[in-house]
């Protein structure tokens, strides 16, 4: 007996400090599947014949991972999770007149647990994904460090410096200035932005966060404006890397200083 996966179902686990009870359902169409989101339930209806649940999940969950990551950047990394529940499979016997649809449930569905916190933000619209956007190794590497920072397990400057180094190393050039220029061109980010970020990461920070000791230990703590700017640049770099991973040949608008939080007099 053979079968075709028709639909996947997911539990949507929102952060306990927000609810979407007033948000109308949304429907998103892609080339391979159609998504329907309503409350804590998400369905993915497959548009092409897929023989195995694993293949169907791989196709859908690559997209969902990008959606989780985008919401994590806009809000916080634990804002949403999509947890697989079951699949609807149409099984065909040798007799073409005998068809049945069955649901295959995952043996152990990850429990969301009891929510004890009371949501204090009610939103009328669901956060939408960005198209194009894809999570590749570069995006995942930067986002993992961004998440560590948001979780309080890493300092801002070390996280930002790592993300900058990922972009520079992915430029394909071997030398420092060439890497920066190549990364600026590849990701359509003004070279001034990358240079400023590198300078802040190398020379700013209090004694507990500076990457190296300055002359006569004259540490220069980050201002609030600088902290906000550095974080804004990191988010912009991750988003641009995801866009480029999805459509490498597209010409994207250049990310300039004026597109980022104000640095003030710095």
C-alpha positions as CSV (number, residue, x, y, z in Angstrom):
1,X,0.0,0.0,0.0
2,X,1.3,3.4,-1.0
3,X,0.3,6.8,0.3
4,X,0.5,10.5,-0.3
5,X,0.9,13.1,2.5
6,X,-1.9,15.6,2.1
7,X,-1.6,17.8,5.2
8,X,0.6,18.4,8.3
9,X,-0.7,19.8,11.5
10,X,1.3,21.8,14.1
11,X,0.7,23.2,17.6
12,X,1.6,26.9,17.8
13,X,3.2,27.8,21.1
14,X,3.1,31.5,21.6
15,X,5.0,33.3,24.4
16,X,2.9,33.4,27.5
17,X,3.1,37.2,27.6
18,X,1.1,37.7,24.5
19,X,-2.1,36.4,22.9
20,X,-3.7,36.6,19.5
21,X,-7.3,35.8,20.5
22,X,-8.6,38.8,18.5
23,X,-6.4,38.1,15.4
24,X,-8.3,36.8,12.4
25,X,-7.0,33.6,10.8
26,X,-4.4,34.0,8.1
27,X,-3.6,32.0,5.0
28,X,-0.2,31.9,3.3
29,X,0.4,30.4,-0.1
30,X,3.8,29.1,-1.2
31,X,4.8,27.0,-4.3
32,X,4.8,23.8,-2.3
33,X,2.1,24.2,0.3
34,X,-0.6,26.4,1.7
35,X,-0.5,27.4,5.4
36,X,-3.5,28.2,7.6
37,X,-2.9,29.8,11.0
38,X,-5.6,30.2,13.6
39,X,-4.8,30.6,17.3
40,X,-2.7,27.7,18.4
41,X,-3.2,25.6,15.3
42,X,-1.4,25.7,12.0
43,X,-2.0,23.4,9.0
44,X,0.1,22.9,5.9
45,X,-1.7,21.5,2.9
46,X,0.7,20.0,0.4
47,X,0.4,21.0,-3.2
48,X,2.5,18.3,-4.7
49,X,2.7,14.6,-4.2
50,X,4.9,13.7,-1.2
51,X,5.3,10.0,-0.3
52,X,6.8,10.3,3.2
53,X,6.0,12.3,6.3
54,X,9.7,13.1,6.8
55,X,9.9,14.6,3.3
56,X,6.8,16.7,3.9
57,X,8.0,17.9,7.2
58,X,11.4,18.8,5.8
59,X,9.8,21.0,3.1
60,X,7.4,22.7,5.5
61,X,9.6,23.1,8.5
62,X,12.4,24.8,6.6
63,X,9.8,27.6,6.0
64,X,8.5,27.5,9.6
65,X,12.1,27.8,11.0
66,X,12.5,31.0,9.0
67,X,9.2,32.3,10.4
68,X,10.2,31.5,14.0
69,X,13.6,33.2,13.5
70,X,12.0,36.3,12.0
71,X,9.6,36.7,14.9
72,X,12.5,36.0,17.2
73,X,14.4,39.0,15.8
74,X,11.4,41.3,15.8
75,X,10.3,40.4,19.3
76,X,12.3,37.8,21.3
77,X,13.6,34.3,20.6
78,X,10.9,32.5,22.5
79,X,8.0,34.4,20.9
80,X,6.8,31.4,19.0
81,X,7.5,27.7,18.3
82,X,5.8,25.4,15.8
83,X,5.6,21.9,17.1
84,X,4.7,19.0,14.8
85,X,1.5,17.1,15.8
86,X,0.3,14.8,13.0
87,X,0.0,14.2,9.3
88,X,-2.9,13.3,7.1
89,X,-2.0,10.7,4.6
90,X,-4.1,9.4,1.8
91,X,-3.3,5.7,1.4
92,X,-4.0,3.9,-1.8
93,X,-4.5,0.2,-2.2
94,X,-4.0,-1.8,-5.4
95,X,-7.7,-1.3,-6.1
96,X,-8.0,2.4,-7.2
97,X,-11.6,2.5,-5.8
98,X,-10.4,1.8,-2.3
99,X,-9.0,4.9,-0.8
100,X,-8.8,6.1,2.7
101,X,-7.3,9.0,4.6
102,X,-5.6,8.3,7.9
103,X,-3.9,10.5,10.4
104,X,-0.5,9.6,11.6
105,X,0.3,11.2,14.9
106,X,3.8,11.7,16.2
107,X,4.5,9.1,18.9
108,X,5.5,11.7,21.5
109,X,4.3,15.2,21.0
110,X,6.3,17.8,22.9
111,X,4.1,19.1,25.6
112,X,3.7,22.8,25.9
113,X,3.2,22.6,29.6
114,X,0.8,24.6,31.8
115,X,1.0,28.3,31.3
116,X,1.0,30.1,34.6
117,X,1.8,33.6,33.4
118,X,-1.1,35.8,32.4
119,X,-0.8,37.3,28.9
120,X,-0.6,41.1,29.2
121,X,-0.4,42.0,25.5
122,X,-3.3,41.2,23.1
123,X,-2.6,41.7,19.4
124,X,-5.1,41.9,16.6
125,X,-2.8,40.6,13.8
126,X,-0.4,37.7,13.5
127,X,3.3,38.5,12.7
128,X,3.8,37.6,9.1
129,X,6.9,36.0,7.5
130,X,9.2,37.8,5.1
131,X,9.4,36.6,1.5
132,X,12.0,35.9,0.4
133,X,13.8,34.5,3.5
134,X,15.7,31.3,4.1
135,X,17.7,30.0,7.1
136,X,21.1,28.7,6.0
137,X,24.2,27.9,7.9
138,X,25.3,31.6,8.0
139,X,21.9,32.8,9.3
140,X,21.7,30.0,11.8
141,X,25.2,30.7,13.1
142,X,24.5,34.4,13.7
143,X,21.0,33.8,15.1
144,X,22.3,31.2,17.6
145,X,24.7,33.9,19.1
146,X,22.0,36.5,19.0
147,X,19.7,34.2,21.0
148,X,22.5,33.6,23.5
149,X,22.7,37.4,24.0
150,X,19.0,37.7,24.4
151,X,19.0,34.9,26.9
152,X,21.6,36.7,29.0
153,X,24.3,34.1,28.2
154,X,26.6,36.3,26.1
155,X,27.6,40.0,26.0
156,X,26.6,42.3,23.3
157,X,30.0,43.1,21.9
158,X,31.2,39.5,21.6
159,X,28.0,38.5,19.9
160,X,28.1,41.4,17.5
161,X,31.8,40.8,16.7
162,X,31.0,37.2,15.9
163,X,28.2,38.1,13.6
164,X,30.4,40.6,11.8
165,X,33.1,38.0,11.4
166,X,30.6,35.5,9.9
167,X,29.7,38.0,7.2
168,X,33.3,38.9,6.5
169,X,34.4,35.3,6.3
170,X,31.6,34.5,4.0
171,X,32.7,37.2,1.6
172,X,35.2,34.9,-0.1
173,X,38.2,37.2,0.4
174,X,41.3,36.5,2.4
175,X,42.5,39.9,3.7
176,X,40.8,42.2,6.2
177,X,39.9,45.3,4.2
178,X,39.1,43.2,1.1
179,X,36.8,41.1,3.2
180,X,34.9,44.1,4.4
181,X,34.5,45.6,1.0
182,X,33.5,42.2,-0.4
183,X,31.0,41.6,2.4
184,X,29.6,45.1,1.9
185,X,29.0,44.4,-1.8
186,X,27.7,40.9,-1.3
187,X,25.1,41.8,1.3
188,X,24.4,45.3,0.1
189,X,25.4,46.9,3.3
190,X,27.2,50.3,3.3
191,X,30.9,49.7,4.1
192,X,30.7,52.6,6.6
193,X,28.2,50.5,8.7
194,X,30.5,47.5,8.8
195,X,33.5,49.7,9.5
196,X,31.7,51.4,12.4
197,X,30.5,48.2,13.9
198,X,34.1,46.7,13.7
199,X,35.5,49.9,15.4
200,X,32.9,49.8,18.2
201,X,33.5,46.1,18.8
202,X,37.2,46.5,18.9
203,X,37.5,49.7,21.0
204,X,34.4,50.2,23.1
205,X,33.0,48.5,26.2
206,X,33.4,48.6,30.0
207,X,35.9,46.3,31.7
208,X,33.4,43.4,31.9
209,X,32.5,43.5,28.2
210,X,35.5,45.0,26.2
211,X,37.1,42.5,23.8
212,X,40.6,43.8,24.7
213,X,42.2,46.1,27.3
214,X,42.7,49.7,26.0
215,X,45.9,51.8,26.8
216,X,46.3,52.6,30.5
217,X,43.0,50.7,31.0
218,X,40.9,53.6,29.9
219,X,37.7,51.7,29.2
220,X,34.9,53.4,27.4
221,X,31.5,52.0,28.2
222,X,28.9,51.8,25.4
223,X,26.3,54.6,25.5
224,X,22.7,53.6,25.3
225,X,22.6,54.9,21.7
226,X,25.6,52.7,20.8
227,X,24.0,49.6,22.4
228,X,20.8,50.2,20.4
229,X,22.7,50.8,17.2
230,X,24.9,47.7,17.5
231,X,21.8,45.6,18.2
232,X,20.1,47.2,15.2
233,X,23.0,46.4,12.9
234,X,23.1,42.7,14.0
235,X,19.4,42.3,13.3
236,X,19.8,43.9,9.9
237,X,22.7,41.6,9.0
238,X,20.8,38.5,10.0
239,X,17.7,39.6,8.0
240,X,19.8,40.5,4.9
241,X,21.7,37.1,5.1
242,X,18.4,35.3,5.1
243,X,17.1,37.3,2.1
244,X,20.3,36.6,0.2
245,X,20.1,32.9,1.1
246,X,16.6,32.7,-0.4
247,X,17.3,34.7,-3.6
248,X,21.1,35.2,-4.2
249,X,20.8,37.1,-7.5
250,X,18.3,39.8,-6.3
251,X,19.5,43.4,-5.9
252,X,18.5,44.4,-2.4
253,X,18.4,48.0,-1.2
254,X,21.6,49.0,0.5
255,X,21.5,49.1,4.3
256,X,22.9,52.6,5.3
257,X,23.5,54.5,8.5
258,X,20.2,56.4,8.0
259,X,18.3,53.0,8.0
260,X,19.7,52.2,11.5
261,X,19.0,53.6,15.0
262,X,20.6,57.1,15.6
263,X,24.1,57.0,17.0
264,X,23.8,60.6,18.1
265,X,27.2,62.4,18.2
266,X,29.3,59.2,18.1
